[in-house]
């Protein structure tokens, strides 16, 4: 009897506690009712008034409310604000109560957005609190506007931060400054342990203060936190300094910014100032690259200059000079004022004598620089500096030796732009080609080994972020040693000829001990290499890759690939040698228009003996025989293949090859999506296809969306489930196939007649089921007795063209 007595005692306690405030609550509820223009309304029930009173005094009554019996607690839960509702979650679960419906209602009423249909929400509490944190951080929600969000005893950011798994930073880096402020130190510490994904969307130009705050934020969340994924979305005009900052910090490199406080977690005081952001440079690493690198870069630049002068019209030749200072080398090209500052070791310090040829060269250049230019056309174009960070205006000046001594700390990214015969040449391309990518320090890229190295992310995604030559060089330089990277996505970044540098960096990364890169997703509008040759190059560079997804929307300009002169060529990158065996398990390829050489695809398949999933999108072959060669290669070399997908391919003339596939490959799932499979000879081909499927005991899933199957085709396909069939098909997708309700009803009756048990899933999206809603409902009712049906309410009038084609 102890339990009922305790239950009764707690119930009485609830009523006694609430009684003290019931009169006050009643008066507050009754006053508006009397003065309401719409007339008096029914007063709230006594129990509801008691619940409101208790929820208003949870600061005092919280422990007692937690001890209430389940039935009473269940009525109080909807009356609590979000802070106490979140705190009571564990107690409610112990009493067999769920708060998911309450959090879903809060989402609908306060967030006023509908989750994506592709998203499966498993916990509405976590989803609400994560969105609430982002809204409060950006200032897009007023917590004082709703009593369910406002409570002076709680900090909205701190209370919701532990539920944040992914954080999105937008526009002008809103929120970064607030998070690194001292009052939010505990919020940032909580985020460091809970946050896994950091996203940047629609970034705009930011000032230096915002970038400094972002630097500290990334240091805390990545280097000392649990963030494992960084994604950048839709950045049409990337700001150079900000982009390089995000990349270098994501790769695990850290150097405190100017005037920043020592990192409390690192325990190390910042020494020296950061690289100058006046020049847009935020690269980390050693400030004293090897002397031979600087000399090789200077030689490459001077040789390029001489070569370009020979091609152009005769003009006064300005001598390239190299002047030596105590702390730096300055390379001046063509006697202009623009310089490429290269930190270099002192000749005196190393005991090496400076080359004597520098003196006359310097004198000659000094003399020529004092002359007035004969004409603007005869003067070489100045070097273009890397874009400054926003907020830094006006030219940068140096006065006196004190300014010169600071050049040791300047890492300047410079691009030489020269119009020669309608083509533009960049210093970065020439120098990288001359050095064959062996030493990036000559381009202003640092030797990162000397920087402080911390934890780095494992997933990097760049979606619609155009990469200039400088940005691509930075990315490639970081990738070459980014051993912790496991997943890399480069989507529509306009790589162009920089794809060759990317291949070089991936090859270098693959040679590193402990390389973890296992998934690469690459897509772009154009590529200087045909997609199959690019695929061969990637699998050769990364033999341990498990997942490769590659897509090129438009065919390559093979006649004029615009490849840098020394950055590699298709022959150098691809070669004619056989591809070594690799570890690919999943290969997805999206092809541009135009026939593809089947032998190249077969060579990739031959080297991928572990392949389990293959997807070909928009692939076109010169003849059905070439498509047959691909299927034959799959049969011979890819015995582990389980899933095969064809999308947007014209297979109307490849019916015999499709039959070969069904009869000879032991697949578990096949997809023919919008492949015009039954466009020709349907009455002859369908029975042959059904017969092949009836004899296939390994196939479990068949997807045929968008193939104009029609009612006749669906009824023919029903024979796969007949009594004399050995098929184990359990998933069928017949979406977008011009199926009418009467045909679907007959299909359901045949399944009932043959007595086949539940065979899994049936997908019926975008069919003509709205033409007879009653018949369609009856057909779906019968089908649900044998399988799980997924359908939609689609307006079939949109598909008139398909209807005409099947008449």
N, C-alpha and C positions, 0 to 999 in steps of 0.2 A: 504493500500500500504506500510505500515511500515515494514512488515515482508519481502516482496521481496527486498525492499531497503536495509535492514540490511544484507540479504543474499548476495546481490550484493557487498555491501561494504566489507564484510569479504572475499569474493572471490578475490576482487581486492587487499585487504591487503595481502592475501596469495601470489599472484603473485608478488607484490612489494617487499615483504620480501625475496622471493626466488630469485628475479632477481639479487640481490647484490652478490649472491654466485653462480649463474648459470655458469658464465664464468670460475670460478675456478674449479667447478665440471666438466665442459665440457673438460677442459684441462687435468684433471686427468684421465678422461675416454678415451680421444683420444690418449694420450701418449702411453699407453700400446698397443692400437690397431695398431699403426704404427710400433711399434717394435715387434709385435707378429709374430712368425714364420709361423703361419697358415694364415696370410694375414689379411687385414682389415675387421672389423665387423661393423654391423650397429650400429650407435650411439643410445643411449637411447632416448626415447621420452622426450620432454621438460617437460611434467608433472611429469615424473618419476624423472628427475633431480631436479625439484623443491621440490618434496617430500623428496628426499635424503638430500637435503640441509637443509630443515626444521628439519628433524629427527636428523641431526648432530648438530643442534643448539637448541635442545629442552630445554636446561637449561635456555635459554633466551626467547624462544617463546612458552613455554608450555601452559601458560594461554590463549594465542591467539589461539593455535591449538585446545584447548578444546572448543573454541567458534565457530569453523568452522562448516559449514553446513554438514549434514550427508553424502552426496555423496562424498564430498572432503575428509572428515575424513576417510571414508571407504577405500579410496585409499592410505592414509598415514599409516594406522594401520600396514600393513605388513612390512613397512620400519622401524618401531620403534624397539629399543632394548627391551629386556624383562622387564627392569625396568619401562620405560615409558609406555610400553604396559600394564603392570600390574596396573599402576597408572591411566590410562585413562579408565579402565574397566567400572567404574560407569557411566562416561559421555557417553561412547559408548552405554551402555544399555538404557540410557535415550533417546538417538537418534534412538533407534530401531536397533542398530548394534550388531552383535555377534562376539566375538573374538575366539570362540571355534575352528574353522577351522585353525586359525593361530597357536594356541597353539598345536593342533594336529600335524601340519606340523613341528613345532619346536621340538616336541617330536621325531618324526620319523627321523629328520635330526641330532639332537644333542644327544639324549639318545640312539638311534639306538637299541632299544629293543621293542619287541612286547608285549603288555599287555596280561595277561592270558585270555583265552577264557571264563573262569568262572567269570571274573571281568567285572562289568558294570561301565564304567567310566561316571560319571555324570558331572564332571567339569575338563576339560583338563588343565585349568590354575592352579588349585590347585594341580593336579597330577604332572604337570611339575615342579612347584616351590618346592614341597615337595622332589621330586627326585633330583632336582638341589641343594637343601640345603644339602642333604646327600652326594652328590658327592663332593661338595666343602669342607665339613667338613672332609671327608676322604682323600682329596687330589687326587681324581681319575679323576678330570676334571680340565683343565686349562682354566680359564676364559679369559685369554689374547689371546687365540688361535682363538677366534671368536668375531667379533665386536658386535654381538648381545648379548654377555654375559659380555662384558667389558664396564664399565663406571666408571670413577674416582669419580664421584659424589655420588656413591652408594656403600654400603657395601653388597656384595652378601649374606652373612649369615643373616644380619639384615633384609634385604629387603624380603627375602624368608621365614624367620622364622615364620611369622604369619600364613602361610599356612600349617605348619607342624602339622599333626594330629597324626602321628606315626613315631617313630624314632628307627632305628635299630643300635645297637652297636655290632661290630664284633671283632673277633680275640683278639688283645692285647689292647682292650678298646680304639681304635683309636677315637679321637674326644672328649673324656671326659675331658682331660687336657685342650684342646683348649676352650671348652665351659665355664669352670670355671675360665679362665684367666680374669683379670680385663678389658682388651680391649673389651671383649665380654660380659660384664655385661648386657647390654641392650638386647643382643641376648638371654641370659638365662632368663631374665625377660619376654621376649615375649614368649619364649617356655613354661614357667611355666603356662601361661594362655591359650595357644593353644594346647599343646600336651596332648593327651589322652592315647596313647598306647606306651609303651616302650618295645622293643624286644631286646633280646640278642641271637646272632647266632654264633656258632662255636668258642666259647671263648677258649683262650689259657691261659697259665700261664702269669701272669702280675706281675710287680714289685710293691713295696710298694707305690711309688709316684702315679702310675696310680690308685691304689685302693683308695688312699686318695682323688684323684680328683673325682673318681666315687662316693665316699661317699658324697662329697659336692654336686655333681650333683643330686644324688637321693634325698638328703635332700631338695634341691630347687624345684625339679620337682614333688616329691610326697608329702612331708610334707607341702610345701608352694605353691604347684602348683595344676594342674588339672588332673594329670596322674591317671587313674583309673584301668589300666590293665598292668601287667608285664608278659611277656612270655619269656621262655628260650627254645631254640631249639638246638638240636644236640651238646651236650657237653659230649663226650665219657668219658673223665677223668676230672671230675669237680675239680677245685682247692678249697680246703676246706674253706679257709678264704674268698675268693671271693664269693663263693656260700652262705655262712652264712651271709655275708655282704648284699647281695641282698635280702635275705629272711627277715632279721631283719628290714632293712630299709623299705621294702615293707609293713611289718606289722605295721609300724608307730613308731618304736623305734629308738631313736637317742642319740648318744653320740659322741661329737667331737673327731676327731683323734688327735694323738700327734702332737703338734706344729701348729695346725690349728688355723686360725683366728676366732674370735667370729662371729657367724652368725648374719648378719646385720638384718635379718628379725625376728629372735628370740629375739634379744635384750638381750641375756644372754651370758656372757663370759664362755668359756669352763673352767671347773675345773678338775684338775687331768689329768692324761694321760689315753689313751684308753687301753683296754685289750691288752696284748702283742700279736703281730702278729707273733712273732718268733715261737710261738707254733701253729699258724694257727687259733687262737681263736678270734672271733669278736663278742662274745655274750655280750649282754647288760644287765644291771640290777643291783640289789643290790649286793654289795661286801661282805655283812655280812649275809649269810643265817643262819637260825635258828640252834642252837646247836644240837637239837635232829635230824635234818636231817643229819648233819655230822656224828653224832654217829651211826645212823642207817645205813648209807652208809658204815662206817668203819666195823661195825659188819657184814654186808652182804658180804663185800669183804673178811674179815678174815674167815667167815664160808665157803665161796666158796673155799678159799685156803686150808683149812683143809680137805674139802671133796675131792679135787683133789689129795692131797698128799696121802690120804688113798688108792685111786684107783691106784696110780702109784707104781713103785718098791720101796722097802725100801731104804731110803736115810737119810742123816743127815737133821734133821728138823730145819729149820731156823725160829726163832720166829718173828712174826709180831709185830712191835713196833709202838707206837704212841708217838711222842715227842711233847711237848708243847712249843711254842714260844710266844713272846708277841704279835705277829701280825698274826700268822697262825698256822694251823695244817698240819703236813706232814705225810702222810701215806705211809710207806715203806713196800712192800710186798716181803716176802721171802728173806730179807736181801740184795736185789739188790740195785743198785744205782738209779733205776727209782722210782719216787715218784708221788703220786697223791696229788697235793696241793689243800687243801680245805680251803677257808677262813672261819674262825670260830670265834665266840665270845670268849672273854677272860674269863677264869674261874674266875679270880680275879675280873674282872669288874662286873660280874653277882653275885658275892658273893657265887658262888658254888665251892666247893672243888673238885679239880681234882681227878679222881679215882686213888686210891693208887696202883692199879694193873699196872699202866703205868710204874712206876719206875722199878720194876724188869724186866718187858718186855723189856724196853729200854736197860737196862743193858745187858740182855741176848743177845739181838740183836746186841748191840755194840760189845760184845765179839765175837760173831759168825761172824760178818762182817770182823773182822781183820784176821781170819784164812784163810789160802790159800785153795782154793777149791780143793777137792779130785779129781774130774774129771768134765769135762764140762757137762757130761750127768747127773750128780747128782745135778746140779744147776738149779733152776727154771728159766724159761725164763723171761726176763725183760719186763716191760710194754712197749707197743708201743705208742708213742705220736701221737697226731693228726698232720697231715702233715703241715709243715711250708709253709708260703706264699713264692712264688718265690722271689728270690733276697736276701734271708736271708740264708747265708751259714755258715757252721762251727758250732761246738757245742756251746751250751749256757753255760756260766760259771757264778758262783756267788762267790764273794770274799768279806769277811768281813761282818759285821753286816749291813752295808748300803745296800748290795745286798739282805740280808735276809728281810729287812724291806720293800723292794719293792714287796715281794711275795704276799702282801695283794692285789695287783692289777693284779695278774696273774690268769686268768681263763683258765685252761688247760684242754683240752679234751683228755682223755686218754683211750685207748682201751687195755685191757689185752689180749694178744694172747698166748694161750697155746695149744699145740698139745697133745690131750689126746685120745688115741685109735683111731687115724685117724680123730678125729673131733676137730674143733677149737672152743674155747669158748671165748666170748668177755665180758669184764668187764661191758660194758654198758648194755648188755642183762641181766646179773646176777643182777646187782644193780637195774635196772628198774623192774625186776621181783620181787626182794625182797621187794621193796617199793611199788609194784603194781602201779607204775606210779604216785604216789601221790605227790612226791616232786622231781622234776628234778634237784634241786640244787646239790644233791649229786653226779650227774654225771658231774659236771662242768657247767650244764645249770643254768642260773641265775634266780633269782626271778625278773621278768621283771616289776613288779608293781612299783619298785623304780626308773625306768628309765624315761627319758623324753618321753612323749607319744604325738604323733602328728597324723595328718591325715594319713590314710592307704588306700591301694588300695582295690578295690572290686572284681577284677578278677585276678586269679593267674593260669598260665599255665606252665607246665613242660613237654616238649616233648623230649623224648630220652635223659634224663639226669639221669644216674644211681645214685641211692641214697645209699650211704653207711649207716651203722648203725648210725654213728654220724650225718650224714646229715638228716636221717629219724627222729632221736630223736629231732633234732632242729626243723624240720618242724612240727612234732607232737606237740612239746611244744608250738610253736607259734600258731598253729591251735586251740588249746584248748581255747584260749581267743580272737581269731580273729573275733570279732562280725561283723565287717564291710564287711567281705568276702561274696560275693554273688555267685560267680562262681569259681569252682575249677576243674582243669583238670590235671590229673596225667596220662601221657601216656608213657608206656614202660620205667618205672623207676627202674625195678628190685627190687620191694619192698620185695618179699619173705615173710619171717615170720614177717617183720615189718608191714604187713597189720593189724596185731592185735593191734599194737600200734596206727596205724592210726584210727582204729575203736574206740579205747578208746578216742582218742583226739576229734574225731567227736562227740562222745557221750557227752563229756564234753562241747564242743562248743554248742551243742543243748540245754544244760541246762543253758546256759548263757542268761541273759536278753538282748533282742535286737538282738539275732542271726538272720542274714539275709541270711544265706547260702540256696540257692534255686536250684542250679544246680551243679551236680557232674558228671564228666566224668572220668572214670577209665578204663584203658586198660593196659595189660601186657602180657608177654609171658607165664608166669607160675603164679600159685597162690596156696598157701598151702591149700586153701579151695576150694571145688567145687563151680562153679560159682553161682548156685542157693542158696547155703547156704550163700555165700558171699552177694548176693543180699538181702536175708532175714536179714542178720546182719546190712546192711546199712540202709534199710528202718526202721528197729527197732531203730537204733541209731539216725536217722534223720527223725522223723515223719513229719516234715514240708517241706521236700524236694519236689520240683515240677518236676524237670527233673533229671533222672538218666540214664546214658549211661555207660554200663559196658561190657567189652570184655576180654576174656581170650583165647589165641591162642592154648594152649596145656593143656591136662588134668592134674589135680592135682595129686601129689603122695600121695594118701590118706593113704597108708600104712606107709609112713615115711614123715610126713608133715614138719619136721624140725622146730617145734614150740619151742620157748624158754620155759624152764621148768616152769617159773612162769609168763610168759607174757600172759597167757591165753591159752585156748585150744578150739578146735571146740565146745566141749560141753559147755564150759563156755561162749564162745562168742555167739553161736547160740542158744542153748537150744531147747527144744521141745515145748515150750509154743507157743500159737498162736500169730501171729503178730498183734499188735494193728492197728487200722485204721490210715492210713496216707493220705497225700495230693498229692500223685504222680499224675501228669497229663500226663507225657511223660516218657515211659520206653523203652529203647533200649538195647538189649542183643545180644552179639556175642559169640556163644558157641564153645568150643573145640570139637574135635571128640569124639564120644561115646554117648550112649543113656543117656538121661536126665530123672530124676524122675519127672513124671508129677505132682504128688501130691504137691511137693515143689513149682513148678511154680503156681499151682492152689492156694496155700496158699497166695502167693504174690498178685495174681490177686484179691483174695477175700478181702484182706485188702486194696486194692487200688480202692475204689469206685468212685474216681474222675478221673480215667484214661481216657484220651482222645486219646492218640496215643500209639500204641504198635508195636514194631519192633523186630522180631526174626530172627537172622542171623545164618545159619548153624546149626539150632537145629535138633536134632535127637531123636526120641522117640522109645521106645521098640516095639510099635505096633500102628497100626492106631487107636486102641481104646484109647490109651493114648493121642493121638492128639485130639481125640474126647472129652476127658475129659477137655482139655484146652479150646476148643471152647465152651463147655457147661458152664464152669466157666465164660467165657466172656459174655455169654448170661444172666447168672443169676446175676452176681455181677458188671459188667461193663457196665451199661446202658448208660453212657455218652461217650462211645468209638466212635470215629469218623474216625480214620485212623488206618488201620491194614496192616502190611507189613511182608511178608515172603520172605527171600532171601536165595538162595543156600540150599534149603531143598528138599528132595526127597518126593514129594507128589503124585507120580504115583499110589501108593496103597491107597491113601486117598481121592479118588474121591467122595465118599459118604459124607465124612466130609466136603469137599469143598462145596458141594451142600447144606448141613446143614447150613454152614456159610452164603451163599448167600440168603437163604430163611428166616433165623431167626434173623440175626444181622442187626440192622439199622445203617449201616455204610455209610459214605460219600465217602470214598476212600479205595480201596483194591489193594494191590500190591503182585503179585506172580512173583518174579524175579528169573529166572533160577531154577525153581522148578520142571522141567520135568513133567509138568502138563498134557500134552497130549501124553505122551509116550505110555500109554496103553489104549486100547479101545477108540481111538479118535472118531470113527464114532458113537459110542453109547454115549460117555460122552459129546461131544460138543452140541448136541441137548438138552440134559438135562440141561447143564450149561446155554445155551442161554435162555431156557424156564424160568429158575430161575431168570435170569437177567431181562427178560421182565416183570416179576411181581414185581421187586424191584424198588420202586419209590424214594428211598432215595439215592441210589448209584449215585454219580456224576463223579467219576474217577476210571478207571480200567487200571492197568498197568500190562502188560504181557510180559516183555522183556525176551528173551532167553528161550522160551518154545516150540520151533519147531512147531509153529502154521501152517506154510505153506500156500499155496494158498487156499486149501480146507478149512482149519480152518478159514481163514480170511473171506471167502465167507459165511461160516456158522455164523460167528460172526456178519455179516452185518444184519442178521435178527433181531438183538436187536433194530435196528432203524426202523423197519417196522411200518406200520400204526396201527397195533393192539397191539403195545407195549406201556406199561405205564412207561417205563424206562426214567429216566431223565439224562442219561449218557452224559457228555459233554467233557470229557477228556479221550483219549484212547492212550495208549503207546504200540505199537506192534514192538518195535525195536528188532533186532537180532532174527527174526523168519522165516528166509528162504523164504521171500516173493519175488515173481518175478514180473516184470512189468505188464504182462498180468493179473495176479491175482489182482494187485492193480487197474488196469483200470476197471476190472469188478466190483470191490468193489465200485469204484467211480460212475459207472453207476447205480448200485442198490440204492445208496444213492440219486441220482438224480431222479430215478423213484419213490421212496417213498416220495419224496418232503419234506424230513426233512430239516429244516432250518439249519443255522450255529450251529454246536454243540460244538464249542470250539476248542480244540487243538488235533492234531494228530501227534504223534512222530513216525518217520520211520527210525531211525538210524540203520546202519549196516544191511541193507537188500540187496538183489541181484538186485538192480535197475540198475546196470551198464551193465547188460547183454543185455538190449535193451533200449538205452538212449532215442530214439524217443518215444517209448511207455510210458516210465517212465515219460517223460516231459508232455505228454498228460494226463496221469493219475493225476499227481500233479496239472495240470492246472484245471482239473475238480473238484478235491477235494478242491482247494482253493476257490471255489464258495460256499462251505458249511462249511469250517473250516479252521483254521490256521495250516498249514503243516510245520513241522520242519524235515528236512532231511539232508543228507550229501552225499559226494562222496566217497563211500567206495569200496575197492577192494574186490569183492566177492570171488576171488580165494583163499582167506585165509580160507574160510569156507567149504572146500571140505568135511571134515568129517561130518559136519552137513548135507550137501547135500546127502551124501550116506545114512545117517540115515533116511531121509525122502523120499527116492525113493520107 
